[in-house]
C-alpha cells in the first residue's frame, strides 16, 4: 500500500425531499449570492428549478440562472459563464444536474480567479490556485463529479476532451434525493450505470497488494451496482435501487476505491478521444464499447486480476484461470447487453470510424503514450483496441 492523504470535504445530504433544504444548506455555507447552473431543459420541465428557486427566495438568497449546458460540456460555454460570473460576483456556484453541469461549474469556479483562458486548466498549462465553492443538487447517478476533484470539458474547435484534478474544485456539498432520478430515461440510466462501474473498474485494474482494501471496496460496489442496475432498467421508480446507484455514483469517484493505490484511467482516455472526435457519443455509451475491447487486449498481462474479478464479482469458478478470466469479461458484456448498452462503434452510430484520427487525438500526434505498468498504450495497441470496437 502506498503512502496517501485522504480527505473528502463534500458534505452529503441524502434522502427523500433533501433538495427542499437547499436554502438552509446555502445558509450553512454562508452563500447569499449564487450562480445556478442547469442543462438544456429537463430541470425546468420537471419543475425542479422552480422548486429550488422558491427555496432560495424564501431564504432571501440572490441568484442568477445559467442554462444550456449539453452532455460533453463545452469550453466555449464555460468561457461565457466565467465572464458572467466575474460581473455577478457570486459567493457559491450551484450545479443542478449531472456530471456535465457540475464540471462546467467546476471550471467556472477556477476560471473566476484566472485572467487567461479557463480551458488552460484542462490543457494542464496551469494549475488552479483558488476557486469559488461549488455545491450540487444531483439529478442523475453517473459521473461521480458531485464528490470528485476532477473536471472534464470538451473543446469542439480543437476536437479534444481534457480533464484536470484539483482538491479546490471538489464540491463542498452534494444533495442527493434518489426520487429525482425516477424520470431519467432508460438510455441515460444505462449510461450512468456504465460510468459508475468504469470509475471503479479502472481503479480496480491497477497494481494491488495481495490484500488490497480498495479492491474489496471496488468488488462490493460493483456487485451492488449490477444488482441495482438490473432492477431500475425494468422498474425505474424502485427507490432502493435508485438510492444504491446514487450513492455508488459518489463513492465510485471520490477516492475510496483507489485508497492506498496509484491509479490511472486508460479507458477514459480512449473514450475522451472518441467523444472528442464524435461529440454526439455519450460518455457512458463510449465506455461500454471500449472497456471490453481494452479488457480483451489486456487480459493476458492482467490475468490474475481478471480471474479475481470473474470470481469475486460474477461468482465464476472455472478452474482454468484463462477461461475464467475471459468468462468474466463475457459476463460483463452480457450485463451491458441486459441494460441495453452498445458494444460496437456501429451501435454508437459510427459506421466508418476514423481510427487514425482517434489514435492521433489519443496520443497527441504520437507525442505520448498512455501509461500502464506492463503494457503502455502506444499507436499499435491503440489501433488494436479501437479495431476491436468495430
For each residue, the residues with C-beta under 8 A, 3 or more apart:
1: 209 212 213 260 261
2: 260 261 262
3:
4: 259 260
5:
6: 255 259
7: 167
8: 147 170 254 255
9: 167 170 172
10: 146 147 170 171 172 173 174 250 254
11: 172 173 174
12: 147 173 174 176 250
13: 18 21 25 173 174 175 176
14: 18 176 177 243 246 247
15: 18 176 177 178
16: 177 178 179 239
17: 20 21 177
18: 13 14 15 21 175 176 177
19: 22 48 51 52 137 175 177 180
20: 17 51 55
21: 13 17 18 24 25 55 175
22: 19 25 26 52 55 56 94 137 175
23: 26 27 55 56 58 59 61
24: 21 27 28 59
25: 13 21 22 28 29 135 173 175
26: 22 23 29 31 32 34 56 59 61 92 94 135
27: 23 24 30 31 59 61
28: 24 25
29: 25 26 92 133 135 172 173
30: 27 91
31: 26 27 34 61 90 91 92 94 133 135
32: 26 60 61 62 91
33: 61 62 63 88 89 90 91 92
34: 26 31 56 61 62 63 64 90 91 92 93 94
35: 63 64 66 81 84 85 88 90 92 93 94 105 108
36: 49 52 53 63 64 65 66 94 96
37: 66 67 69 81 93 94 95 96 97 101 102 104 105 108
38: 43 44 49 65 66 67 69 96 97 101
39: 42 43 67 68 69 70 97 98 100 101
40: 67 68 69 70
41: 44 45 67
42: 39 45 46 139 183
43: 38 39 46 48 49 96 97 139
44: 38 41 47 48 49 50 67
45: 41 42
46: 42 43 49 183
47: 44 50 51
48: 19 43 44 51 52 96 137 139 180
49: 36 38 43 44 46 52 53 65 96
50: 44 47 53 54
51: 19 20 47 48 54 55
52: 19 22 36 48 49 55 56 94 96 137
53: 36 49 50 56 57 63 65
54: 50 51 57 58
55: 20 21 22 23 51 52 58 59
56: 22 23 26 34 52 53 59 61 63
57: 53 54 60 61
58: 23 54 55
59: 23 24 26 27 55 56
60: 32 57
61: 23 26 27 31 32 33 34 56 57
62: 32 33 34
63: 33 34 35 36 53 56 94
64: 34 35 36 84 88 90
65: 36 38 49 53
66: 35 36 37 38 69 81 84
67: 37 38 39 40 41 44
68: 39 40 77
69: 37 38 39 40 66 73 77 97 100 101 104
70: 39 40 73 74 77 100
71: 100 282 283
72: 100 154 161 275 279 281 282 283
73: 69 70 77 78 100 101 103 104 153 154
74: 70 77 78 153 154 155 156
75: 78 79 107 118 119 122 153 154 155 156
76: 79 80 155 156 157
77: 68 69 70 73 74 80 81 104
78: 73 74 75 81 82 104 107 108 111 118 119 153
79: 75 76 82 83 111 117 118 119
80: 76 77 83 84
81: 35 37 66 77 78 84 85 104 108
82: 78 79 85 86 107 108 111 112 118
83: 79 80 86 87
84: 35 64 66 80 81 87 88
85: 35 81 82 88 89 90 93 108 111 112 132
86: 82 83 89 112
87: 83 84
88: 33 35 64 84 85
89: 33 85 86
90: 31 33 34 35 64 85 93 132
91: 30 31 32 33 34 132 133
92: 26 29 31 33 34 35 132 133 134 135 172
93: 34 35 37 85 90 105 108 109 132 133 134 135
94: 22 26 31 34 35 36 37 52 63 105 134 135 136 137
95: 37 101 102 104 105 134 135 136 137 171
96: 36 37 38 43 48 49 52 101 136 137 139
97: 37 38 39 43 69 100 101 102 137 138 139 140
98: 39 101 102 138 139 140 142 143 145 192
99: 102 103 140 142 143 144 145 152 195 283
100: 39 69 70 71 72 73 97 103 104 143
101: 37 38 39 69 73 95 96 97 98 104 105
102: 37 95 97 98 99 105 106 134 136 143 145 146 171
103: 73 99 100 106 107 143 145 150 151 152 153
104: 37 69 73 77 78 81 95 100 101 107 108 153
105: 35 37 93 94 95 101 102 108 109 134
106: 102 103 109 110 131 134 145 151 169
107: 75 78 82 103 104 110 111 118 119 121 122 151 153
108: 35 37 78 81 82 85 93 104 105 111 112 118 132
109: 93 105 106 112 131 132 133 134 168 169
110: 106 107 113 114 118 121 128 130 131 166 168 169
111: 78 79 82 85 107 108 114 118 121
112: 82 85 86 108 109 131 132
113: 110 128 129 130 131 132
114: 110 111 118 120 121 126 128
115:
116: 120 126
117: 79 120
118: 75 78 79 82 107 108 110 111 114 121
119: 75 78 79 107 122 123 153 155 162
120: 114 116 117 123 125 126
121: 107 110 111 114 118 124 125 126 127 128 151 164 166
122: 75 107 119 151 152 153 155 162 163 164
123: 119 120 162
124: 121 127 162 164
125: 120 121
126: 114 116 120 121
127: 121 124 164 166
128: 110 113 114 121 131 164 166 168 169
129: 113 168
130: 110 113 168
131: 106 109 110 112 113 128 134 166 168 169
132: 85 90 91 92 93 108 109 112 113
133: 29 31 91 92 93 109 171 172
134: 92 93 94 95 102 105 106 109 131 169 171 172
135: 25 26 29 31 92 93 94 95 171 172 173 174 175
136: 94 95 96 102 145 146 171 173 174 175
137: 19 22 48 52 94 95 96 97 174 175 180
138: 97 98 141 146 174 175 176 180 246 249
139: 42 43 48 96 97 98 180 181 184
140: 97 98 99 181 184 188 192
141: 138 181 184 192 193 196 242 245 246 248 249
142: 98 99 188 191 192 195 196 249 284
143: 98 99 100 102 103 146 148 192 195 249 253 283
144: 99 147 148 195 196 199 249 250 251 252 253 254
145: 98 99 102 103 106 136 148 150 151 171 253
146: 10 102 136 138 143 171 174 176 249 250
147: 8 10 12 144 170 171 174 250 251 253 254
148: 143 144 145 170 253 254 255
149: 165 166 167 168 169 170 255
150: 103 145 163 164 165 169 253
151: 103 106 107 121 122 145 163 164 165 166 169
152: 99 103 122 161 162 163 272
153: 73 74 75 78 103 104 107 119 122 161 162 163
154: 72 73 74 75 160 161 275 276 279
155: 74 75 76 119 122 158 159 160 161 162
156: 74 75 76 159 279
157: 76
158: 155
159: 155 156 276 277 361
160: 154 155 272 276 361
161: 72 152 153 154 155 272 273 275 276
162: 119 122 123 124 152 153 155 272
163: 122 150 151 152 153 272
164: 121 122 124 127 128 150 151
165: 149 150 151
166: 110 121 127 128 131 149 151 169 170
167: 7 9 149 170
168: 109 110 128 129 130 131 149
169: 106 109 110 128 131 134 149 150 151 166
170: 8 9 10 147 148 149 166 167
171: 10 95 102 133 134 135 136 145 146 147 174
172: 9 10 11 29 92 133 134 135
173: 10 11 12 13 25 29 135 136
174: 10 11 12 13 135 136 137 138 146 147 171 250
175: 13 18 19 21 22 25 135 136 137 138
176: 12 13 14 15 18 138 146 246 247 250
177: 14 15 16 17 18 19 180
178: 15 16 181 182 239 242 243 245 246
179: 16 182 239 242
180: 19 48 137 138 139 177 183
181: 139 140 141 178 184 189 242 245 246
182: 178 179 236 237 242
183: 42 46 180 236
184: 139 140 141 181 188 189 192 236
185: 188 189
186: 189 190 233 236 340
187: 190 191 282 340
188: 140 142 184 185 191 192 282
189: 181 184 185 186 192 193 229 232 233 236 339
190: 186 187 193 194 233 284 285 288 339 340 341
191: 142 187 188 194 195 282 283 284 285
192: 98 140 141 142 143 184 188 189 195 196 245 249 284
193: 141 189 190 196 197 225 229 245 284 339 341
194: 190 191 197 198 284 285 287 288 336 339 341
195: 99 142 143 144 191 192 198 199 249 283 284 287
196: 141 142 144 192 193 199 200 225 245 248 249 252
197: 193 194 200 201 222 225 226 252
198: 194 195 201 202 267 268 284 287 291
199: 144 195 196 202 203 252 253 257 265
200: 196 197 203 204 218 221 222 225 252 257
201: 197 198 204 205 218 222 267 291
202: 198 199 205 206 263 264 265 266 267 268
203: 199 200 206 214 218 257 258 261 263 265
204: 200 201 214 215 218 219 222 257 305 309
205: 201 202 298 302 305 306 309
206: 202 203 258 261 262 263 264 373
207: 261 262 373
208: 212 214 215 261 305
209: 1 212
210:
211:
212: 1 208 209 215 216 260 261
213: 1 216 217 259 260
214: 203 204 208 217 218 256 257 258 259 260 261
215: 204 208 212 218 219 308
216: 212 213 219 220
217: 213 214 220 221 251 256 257 259
218: 200 201 203 204 214 215 221 222 257
219: 204 215 216 222 223 309 312 313
220: 216 217 223 224
221: 200 217 218 224 225 248 251 252 257
222: 197 200 201 204 218 219 225 226 313
223: 219 220 226 227 313
224: 220 221 227 228 244 248
225: 193 196 197 200 221 222 228 229 244 245 248 252
226: 197 222 223 229 230 313 335
227: 223 224 230 231 241 244
228: 224 225 231 232 240 241 242 244 245 248
229: 189 193 225 226 232 233 241 245 335 339
230: 226 227 233 234 335 338 339
231: 227 228 234 235 238 241
232: 189 228 229 235 236 238 241 242 245
233: 186 189 190 229 230 236 338 339 340
234: 230 231
235: 231 232 238 241
236: 182 183 184 186 189 232 233 242
237: 182 242
238: 231 232 235 241 242
239: 16 178 179 242 243
240: 228 243 244
241: 227 228 229 231 232 235 238 244 245
242: 141 178 179 181 182 228 232 236 237 238 239 245 246
243: 14 178 239 240 246 247
244: 224 225 227 228 240 241 247 248
245: 141 178 181 192 193 196 225 228 229 232 241 242 248 249
246: 14 138 141 176 178 181 242 243 249 250
247: 14 176 243 244 250 251
248: 141 196 221 224 225 228 244 245 251 252
249: 138 141 142 143 144 146 192 195 196 245 246 252 253
250: 10 12 144 146 147 174 176 246 247 253 254
251: 144 147 217 221 247 248 254 256 257
252: 144 196 197 199 200 221 225 248 249 256 257
253: 143 144 145 147 148 150 199 249 250
254: 8 10 144 147 148 250 251
255: 6 8 148 149 258 259
256: 214 217 251 252 259
257: 199 200 203 204 214 217 218 221 251 252
258: 203 206 214 255 261 262 263
259: 4 6 213 214 217 255 256
260: 1 2 4 212 213 214
261: 1 2 203 206 207 208 212 214 258
262: 2 206 207 258
263: 202 203 206 258
264: 202 206 370 371 372
265: 199 202 203 268 269
266: 202 269 270 294 370 371 372 377
267: 198 201 202 270 271 287 290 291 294
268: 198 202 265 271 272 287
269: 265 266 272 273 362 370 377
270: 266 267 273 274 290 294 362 370 377 382 385 386
271: 267 268 274 275 283 286 287 290
272: 152 160 161 162 163 268 269 275 276
273: 161 269 270 276 277 358 359 361 362
274: 270 271 277 278 281 286 290 358
275: 72 154 161 271 272 278 279 281 282 283 286
276: 154 159 160 161 272 273 279 361
277: 159 273 274 354 357 358 361
278: 274 275 281 348 350 353
279: 72 154 156 275 276
280: 349
281: 72 274 275 278 285 286 348 349 350
282: 71 72 187 188 191 275 285 286
283: 71 72 99 143 191 195 271 275 286 287
284: 142 190 191 192 193 194 195 198 287 288 341
285: 190 191 194 281 282 288 289 341 342 348
286: 271 274 275 281 282 283 289 290 348
287: 194 195 198 267 268 271 283 284 290 291
288: 190 194 284 285 291 292 336 341 342 343
289: 285 286 292 293 342 343 344 345 347 348 389
290: 267 270 271 274 286 287 293 294 385 389
291: 198 201 267 287 288 294 295 332
292: 288 289 295 296 329 332 333 336 343 388
293: 289 290 296 297 385 386 388 389
294: 266 267 270 290 291 297 298 385
295: 291 292 298 299 306 329 332
296: 292 293 299 326 329 388
297: 293 294 381 384 385 388
298: 205 294 295 301 302 372 375
299: 295 296 302 303 306 325 326 329
300: 303
301: 298 374 375
302: 205 298 299 305 306 374
303: 299 300 306 307 321 322 325
304: 307 308 321
305: 204 205 208 302 308 309
306: 205 295 299 302 303 309 310 325 326 328 329
307: 303 304 310 311 321 324 325 328
308: 215 304 305 311 312
309: 204 205 219 305 306 312 313 314 325 328
310: 306 307 313 314 316 318 324 325 327 328 329 331
311: 307 308 314 315 316 317 324 328
312: 219 308 309
313: 219 222 223 226 309 310 328
314: 309 310 311 327 328 331 332
315: 311
316: 310 311 324 327 328 331
317: 311 324
318: 310 321 323 324 327
319: 324
320: 323 324
321: 303 304 307 318 324 325
322: 303 325 326
323: 318 320 326 327
324: 307 310 311 316 317 318 319 320 321 327 328
325: 299 303 306 307 309 310 321 322 328 329
326: 296 299 306 322 323 329 330
327: 310 314 316 318 323 324 330 331
328: 306 307 309 310 311 313 314 316 324 325 331 332
329: 292 295 296 299 306 310 325 326 332 333
330: 326 327 333 334
331: 310 314 316 327 328 334 335
332: 291 292 295 314 328 329 335 336
333: 292 329 330 336 337 343
334: 330 331 337 338
335: 226 229 230 331 332 338 339
336: 194 288 292 332 333 339 341 343
337: 333 334 340 341 343
338: 230 233 334 335
339: 189 190 193 194 229 230 233 335 336
340: 186 187 190 233 337
341: 190 193 194 284 285 288 336 337
342: 285 288 289 347 348
343: 288 289 292 333 336 337 347
344: 289 347 348 389 390
345: 289 348 350 351 353 389 390
346: 349 350 351 390
347: 289 342 343 344
348: 278 281 285 286 289 342 344 345
349: 280 281 346
350: 278 281 345 346 353
351: 345 346
352:
353: 278 345 350 358 386 389 390
354: 277 357 358
355: 358 359 383 386 387
356: 359 360
357: 277 354 360 361
358: 273 274 277 353 354 355 361 362 382 386
359: 273 355 356 362 363 379 382 383 386
360: 356 357 363 364 365 366
361: 159 160 273 276 277 357 358 364
362: 269 270 273 358 359 370 377 382
363: 359 360 366 367 368 369 370 377 378 379 382
364: 360 361 367 368
365: 360
366: 360 363 379
367: 363 364
368: 363 364
369: 363 376 377 378
370: 264 266 269 270 362 363 376 377 382
371: 264 266 376
372: 264 266 298 375 376 377
373: 206 207
374: 301 302
375: 298 301 372 381
376: 369 370 371 372 381
377: 266 269 270 362 363 369 370 372 381 382 385
378: 363 369 381 382
379: 359 363 366 382 383
380: 383 384
381: 297 375 376 377 378 384 385
382: 270 358 359 362 363 370 377 378 379 385 386
383: 355 359 379 380 386 387
384: 297 380 381 387 388
385: 270 290 293 294 297 377 381 382 388 389
386: 270 293 353 355 358 359 382 383 389
387: 355 383 384 390
388: 292 293 296 297 384 385
389: 289 290 293 344 345 353 385 386
390: 344 345 346 353 387
